[in-house]
Structure formats: C-alpha cells, structure tokens
C-alpha cells in the first residue's frame, strides 16, 4: 500500500536559484509531490507517495545532477503527524 513519505537529505553544490528550479522540476518528473528547500541549512525535503525504498530514486537523481548528499531521514508522514 502506498503511503505519504518524506526524504530529508543534506545537499551541497547549489550555487544559484536556478539550480533549485532544475532540482524541483527533475524530482517532480519522478513523482515528488512537494520539494521544500531549507537553503540556509543546505537541506531538501522531498514528499512523495509510495514506499520507503522509493526514496532511493530521488536520492540517486540528485546525485546524478552532481550534488553531494547526506541522507538524514526517510519516514512515513502519516505516522509522524497523526
């Protein structure tokens, strides 16, 4: 059963706002519902519907774009916010 998940990862290498648009576009093409940047902390939150393992496709897409990443968490939003 598909559920609401969030991937939180540290991301390095964003040099300008245009990068944020490219990242958001790519992740949404893969199925992300929300992409939230915490620019001052170099953190990106990616919300998607699926399962925990699907976080890998978003993580790999960011790595393929050339960003340095450090996965912080993947969790079911329904369990955390219910």
DSSP file (Angstrom, degrees, kcal/mol; ACC not computed):
  #  RESIDUE AA STRUCTURE BP1 BP2  ACC     N-H-->O    O-->H-N    N-H-->O    O-->H-N    TCO  KAPPA ALPHA  PHI   PSI    X-CA   Y-CA   Z-CA
    1    1 A X              0   0    0      0, 0.0     2,-0.2     0, 0.0    49,-0.1   0.000 360.0 360.0 360.0 132.5    0.0    0.0    0.0
    2    2 A X        +     0   0    0     47,-0.1     2,-0.3    49,-0.1    49,-0.2  -0.539 360.0 179.0 -78.3 140.2    1.3    3.4   -0.9
    3    3 A X  E     -A   50   0A   0     47,-2.8    47,-2.8    -2,-0.2     2,-0.6  -0.831  36.9 -87.1-133.4 170.2    1.8    6.0    1.8
    4    4 A X  E     +A   49   0A   0     -2,-0.3    73,-2.3    45,-0.2    74,-0.7  -0.722  51.6 178.7 -83.4 121.4    3.0    9.5    2.2
    5    5 A X  E     -AB  48  76A   0     43,-3.2    43,-2.3    -2,-0.6     2,-0.4  -0.847  19.5-152.8-122.1 158.8    6.7    9.6    2.8
    6    6 A X  E     -AB  47  75A   0     69,-2.2    69,-2.0    -2,-0.3     2,-0.5  -0.997   2.9-160.1-131.6 129.6    9.3   12.3    3.2
    7    7 A X  E     -AB  46  74A   0     39,-2.6    39,-2.7    -2,-0.4     2,-0.5  -0.933   9.6-167.5-102.5 127.4   13.0   12.1    2.3
    8    8 A X  E     +AB  45  73A   0     65,-3.2    64,-2.6    -2,-0.5    65,-2.0  -0.977  15.7 165.5-117.0 125.5   15.2   14.6    4.1
    9    9 A X  E     -AB  44  71A   0     35,-2.2    35,-2.5    -2,-0.5     2,-0.3  -0.996  37.9-121.9-141.2 145.0   18.8   15.0    2.8
   10   10 A X  E     -AB  43  70A   0     60,-2.6    60,-1.8    -2,-0.4     2,-0.4  -0.667  35.2-165.5 -77.9 139.0   21.6   17.4    3.2
   11   11 A X  E     - B   0  69A   0     31,-2.9     2,-0.4    -2,-0.3    58,-0.2  -0.996   9.5-172.4-135.1 131.2   22.6   18.7   -0.2
   12   12 A X  E     + B   0  68A   0     56,-2.7    56,-2.0    -2,-0.4     3,-0.1  -0.936  59.2  53.5-122.2 146.1   25.8   20.6   -1.2
   13   13 A X        +     0   0    0     -2,-0.4     2,-0.7     1,-0.3    -1,-0.1   0.414  58.1 139.0 114.4   1.5   26.6   22.3   -4.5
   14   14 A X        +     0   0    0     -3,-0.2    -1,-0.3     1,-0.2     3,-0.1  -0.690  18.8 169.0 -78.7 117.1   23.6   24.6   -5.0
   15   15 A X        +     0   0    0     -2,-0.7     2,-0.3     1,-0.2    -1,-0.2   0.674  56.7   9.3-105.1 -21.3   25.1   27.7   -6.4
   16   16 A X  S >> S-     0   0    0      1,-0.1     3,-1.1     0, 0.0     4,-0.8  -0.965  77.0 -98.9-154.8 167.4   22.1   29.7   -7.5
   17   17 A X  H 3> S+     0   0    0     -2,-0.3     4,-1.5     1,-0.3     3,-0.4   0.800 115.3  67.4 -62.8 -29.7   18.4   29.9   -7.5
   18   18 A X  H 3> S+     0   0    0      1,-0.2     4,-2.1     2,-0.2    -1,-0.3   0.859  94.3  58.8 -58.8 -35.0   18.2   28.4  -11.0
   19   19 A X  H <> S+     0   0    0     -3,-1.1     4,-2.6     1,-0.2    -1,-0.2   0.892 101.6  54.6 -60.3 -40.2   19.6   25.1   -9.5
   20   20 A X  H  X S+     0   0    0     -4,-0.8     4,-2.6    -3,-0.4    -1,-0.2   0.898 107.5  49.3 -62.4 -40.9   16.6   25.0   -7.2
   21   21 A X  H  X S+     0   0    0     -4,-1.5     4,-2.4     2,-0.2    -1,-0.2   0.912 111.8  48.5 -64.4 -42.6   14.2   25.2  -10.1
   22   22 A X  H  X S+     0   0    0     -4,-2.1     4,-2.3     2,-0.2    -2,-0.2   0.907 113.2  47.9 -63.9 -42.1   16.1   22.4  -12.0
   23   23 A X  H  X S+     0   0    0     -4,-2.6     4,-2.6     2,-0.2     5,-0.2   0.947 112.6  48.0 -63.3 -49.4   16.1   20.2   -8.9
   24   24 A X  H  X S+     0   0    0     -4,-2.6     4,-2.3     1,-0.2     5,-0.2   0.910 112.2  49.6 -59.4 -44.4   12.4   20.7   -8.2
   25   25 A X  H  X S+     0   0    0     -4,-2.4     4,-1.9    -5,-0.2    -1,-0.2   0.930 112.2  47.4 -61.3 -47.3   11.5   20.0  -11.9
   26   26 A X  H  X S+     0   0    0     -4,-2.3     4,-1.1     1,-0.2    -2,-0.2   0.922 113.5  47.3 -62.2 -46.0   13.5   16.8  -12.0
   27   27 A X  H  <>S+     0   0    0     -4,-2.6     5,-2.4     1,-0.2     4,-0.4   0.872 111.3  50.6 -66.8 -37.4   12.1   15.5   -8.7
   28   28 A X  H ><5S+     0   0    0     -4,-2.3     3,-0.9    -5,-0.2    -1,-0.2   0.838 104.4  58.2 -70.3 -31.8    8.5   16.3   -9.7
   29   29 A X  H 3<5S+     0   0    0     -4,-1.9    -1,-0.2     1,-0.2    -2,-0.2   0.826 105.6  51.5 -62.3 -30.5    9.0   14.5  -13.0
   30   30 A X  T 3<5S-     0   0    0     -4,-1.1    -1,-0.2    -3,-0.2    -2,-0.2   0.550 134.4 -88.9 -83.4  -8.8    9.9   11.4  -10.9
   31   31 A X  T < 5S+     0   0    0     -3,-0.9    18,-0.5    -4,-0.4    -3,-0.2   0.448  70.7 154.1 118.1   1.4    6.7   11.8   -8.9
   32   32 A X      < -     0   0    0     -5,-2.4    -1,-0.3     1,-0.1    16,-0.3  -0.348  27.5-162.4 -62.1 141.4    7.6   14.1   -6.0
   33   33 A X  S    S+     0   0    0     14,-3.1     2,-0.4     1,-0.3    15,-0.2   0.881  74.3  14.2 -90.0 -47.7    4.6   15.9   -4.6
   34   34 A X  E     -C   47   0A   0     13,-1.0    13,-2.8    -7,-0.1     2,-0.5  -0.984  57.9-167.4-130.7 141.3    6.4   18.7   -2.7
   35   35 A X  E     -C   46   0A   0     -2,-0.4     2,-0.5    11,-0.2    11,-0.2  -0.973  14.2-175.1-127.7 115.0   10.0   19.8   -2.8
   36   36 A X  E     -C   45   0A   0      9,-2.9     9,-3.1    -2,-0.5     2,-0.5  -0.948   8.2-157.1-118.6 123.1   11.0   22.1    0.1
   37   37 A X  E     -C   44   0A   0     -2,-0.5     2,-0.7     7,-0.2     7,-0.2  -0.839  12.7-166.2-100.6 132.1   14.4   23.7    0.3
   38   38 A X  E >>> -C   43   0A   0      5,-3.4     5,-1.8    -2,-0.5     3,-1.4  -0.778  19.2-179.5-109.5  81.5   15.8   24.9    3.6
   39   39 A X  G >45S+     0   0    0     -2,-0.7     3,-0.8     1,-0.3    -1,-0.2   0.826  72.9  55.1 -58.4 -40.4   18.5   26.9    1.8
   40   40 A X  G 345S+     0   0    0      1,-0.2    -1,-0.3    -3,-0.1    -2,-0.0   0.752 116.6  38.7 -68.0 -22.0   20.3   28.2    4.9
   41   41 A X  G <45S-     0   0    0     -3,-1.4    -1,-0.2     2,-0.2    -2,-0.2   0.441 106.6-123.7-103.1  -2.9   20.7   24.7    6.2
   42   42 A X  T <<5 +     0   0    0     -4,-0.8   -31,-2.9    -3,-0.8     2,-0.4   0.911  66.5 137.4  56.5  45.0   21.5   23.0    2.9
   43   43 A X  E   < -AC  10  38A   0     -5,-1.8    -5,-3.4   -33,-0.3     2,-0.4  -0.949  38.8-163.5-124.0 142.4   18.6   20.6    3.4
   44   44 A X  E     -AC   9  37A   0    -35,-2.5   -35,-2.2    -2,-0.4     2,-0.5  -0.989   4.8-157.5-125.0 134.8   16.0   19.4    1.0
   45   45 A X  E     -AC   8  36A   0     -9,-3.1    -9,-2.9    -2,-0.4     2,-0.5  -0.948   9.1-167.9-109.2 127.9   12.7   17.8    1.9
   46   46 A X  E     -AC   7  35A   0    -39,-2.7   -39,-2.6    -2,-0.5     2,-0.4  -0.962   2.2-163.0-121.2 115.7   11.1   15.6   -0.7
   47   47 A X  E     +AC   6  34A   0    -13,-2.8   -14,-3.1    -2,-0.5   -13,-1.0  -0.814  22.0 155.0 -97.8 136.8    7.5   14.4   -0.2
   48   48 A X  E     -A    5   0A   0    -43,-2.3   -43,-3.2    -2,-0.4     2,-0.5  -0.973  41.5-116.5-153.0 163.1    6.2   11.6   -2.3
   49   49 A X  E    S+A    4   0A   0    -18,-0.5     2,-0.3    -2,-0.3   -45,-0.2  -0.926  75.1  62.9-106.2 129.1    3.6    8.8   -2.3
   50   50 A X  E    S-A    3   0A   0    -47,-2.8   -47,-2.8    -2,-0.5     2,-0.3  -0.900  86.5 -47.1 164.4-132.4    5.0    5.3   -2.3
   51   51 A X    >   -     0   0    0     -2,-0.3     3,-1.1   -49,-0.2     4,-0.4  -0.839  53.0 -96.2-133.1 172.9    7.1    3.2    0.0
   52   52 A X  G >  S+     0   0    0     -2,-0.3     3,-1.5     1,-0.3     4,-0.2   0.862 118.7  58.2 -59.6 -38.8   10.3    3.8    1.9
   53   53 A X  G >  S+     0   0    0      1,-0.3     3,-1.7     2,-0.2     4,-0.3   0.764  90.7  71.8 -65.3 -25.4   12.5    2.2   -0.7
   54   54 A X  G X> S+     0   0    0     -3,-1.1     3,-1.0     1,-0.3     4,-0.8   0.654  76.4  80.6 -66.7 -13.9   11.3    4.6   -3.4
   55   55 A X  H <> S+     0   0    0     -3,-1.5     4,-2.3    -4,-0.4     3,-0.4   0.815  79.9  70.1 -59.0 -28.6   13.4    7.4   -1.7
   56   56 A X  H <> S+     0   0    0     -3,-1.7     4,-3.0     1,-0.2    -1,-0.2   0.857  90.8  56.9 -59.6 -36.7   16.4    5.9   -3.5
   57   57 A X  H <> S+     0   0    0     -3,-1.0     4,-1.6    -4,-0.3    -1,-0.2   0.872 110.3  44.1 -66.5 -34.2   15.2    7.1   -6.9
   58   58 A X  H  X S+     0   0    0     -4,-0.8     4,-2.0    -3,-0.4    -1,-0.2   0.906 114.2  49.7 -73.4 -42.3   15.0   10.7   -5.7
   59   59 A X  H  X S+     0   0    0     -4,-2.3     4,-2.0     1,-0.2    -2,-0.2   0.931 112.9  46.7 -60.3 -47.3   18.4   10.4   -3.9
   60   60 A X  H  X S+     0   0    0     -4,-3.0     4,-2.6     1,-0.2    -1,-0.2   0.864 108.0  56.5 -65.5 -36.5   20.0    9.0   -7.0
   61   61 A X  H  X S+     0   0    0     -4,-1.6     4,-1.2    -5,-0.2    -1,-0.2   0.905 108.4  47.5 -62.2 -40.8   18.5   11.6   -9.2
   62   62 A X  H  <>S+     0   0    0     -4,-2.0     5,-1.8     2,-0.2     4,-0.3   0.904 111.8  50.1 -66.2 -40.8   20.1   14.4   -7.1
   63   63 A X  H ><5S+     0   0    0     -4,-2.0     3,-1.5     1,-0.2    -2,-0.2   0.899 107.6  53.9 -63.8 -40.1   23.4   12.5   -7.2
   64   64 A X  H 3<5S+     0   0    0     -4,-2.6    -1,-0.2     1,-0.3    -2,-0.2   0.790 101.3  59.9 -65.6 -27.2   23.2   12.2  -11.0
   65   65 A X  T 3<5S-     0   0    0     -4,-1.2    -1,-0.3    -3,-0.2    -2,-0.2   0.550 125.5-104.2 -76.8  -6.3   22.7   16.0  -11.2
   66   66 A X  T < 5S+     0   0    0     -3,-1.5     2,-0.3    -4,-0.3    -3,-0.2   0.589  72.5 140.0  99.7  12.1   26.1   16.4   -9.5
   67   67 A X      < -     0   0    0     -5,-1.8     2,-0.5   -56,-0.0    -1,-0.3  -0.630  51.8-125.1 -91.3 148.6   25.1   17.3   -5.9
   68   68 A X  E     -B   12   0A   0    -56,-2.0   -56,-2.7    -2,-0.3     2,-0.3  -0.795  38.0-169.0 -89.5 129.8   26.9   16.0   -2.8
   69   69 A X  E     -B   11   0A   0     -2,-0.5     2,-0.3   -58,-0.2   -58,-0.2  -0.847  28.6-171.5-126.4 155.0   24.3   14.4   -0.5
   70   70 A X  E     -B   10   0A   0    -60,-1.8   -60,-2.6    -2,-0.3     2,-0.2  -0.837  28.3-136.5-142.7 103.3   24.0   13.0    3.0
   71   71 A X  E     +B    9   0A   0     -2,-0.3   -62,-0.2   -62,-0.2     3,-0.1  -0.410  25.6 175.8 -64.6 126.9   20.7   11.2    3.6
   72   72 A X  E     -     0   0A   0    -64,-2.6     2,-0.3     1,-0.3   -63,-0.2   0.817  56.0 -18.9-100.7 -41.1   19.3   12.3    7.0
   73   73 A X  E     -B    8   0A   0    -65,-2.0   -65,-3.2     2,-0.0     2,-0.4  -0.985  37.5-162.2-166.0 152.6   15.9   10.5    7.2
   74   74 A X  E     +B    7   0A   0     -2,-0.3     2,-0.3   -67,-0.2   -67,-0.2  -0.975  32.5 159.5-135.2 127.3   13.1    8.8    5.4
   75   75 A X  E     -B    6   0A   0    -69,-2.0   -69,-2.2    -2,-0.4     2,-0.6  -0.989  46.1-102.5-150.7 158.7    9.8    8.5    7.2
   76   76 A X  E  >  -B    5   0A   0     -2,-0.3     4,-1.6   -71,-0.2     3,-0.4  -0.713  26.5-155.6 -80.9 115.8    6.0    8.0    6.8
   77   77 A X  H  > S+     0   0    0    -73,-2.3     4,-2.7    -2,-0.6    -1,-0.2   0.846  90.9  58.7 -62.3 -35.4    4.4   11.3    7.2
   78   78 A X  H  4 S+     0   0    0    -74,-0.7     4,-0.3     1,-0.2    -1,-0.2   0.872 107.6  46.2 -65.0 -36.1    1.1    9.8    8.2
   79   79 A X  H  4 S+     0   0    0     -3,-0.4     3,-0.3     2,-0.2    -1,-0.2   0.860 116.5  43.9 -73.6 -35.4    2.7    8.0   11.2
   80   80 A X  H  < S+     0   0    0     -4,-1.6    -2,-0.2     1,-0.2    -1,-0.2   0.891 120.7  37.4 -77.2 -40.2    4.6   11.1   12.4
   81   81 A X     <        0   0    0     -4,-2.7    -1,-0.2     1,-0.2    -2,-0.2   0.164 360.0 360.0-103.1  18.8    1.8   13.7   12.0
   82   82 A X              0   0    0     -3,-0.3    -1,-0.2    -4,-0.3    -2,-0.1   0.458 360.0 360.0-100.1 360.0   -1.2   11.6   13.1
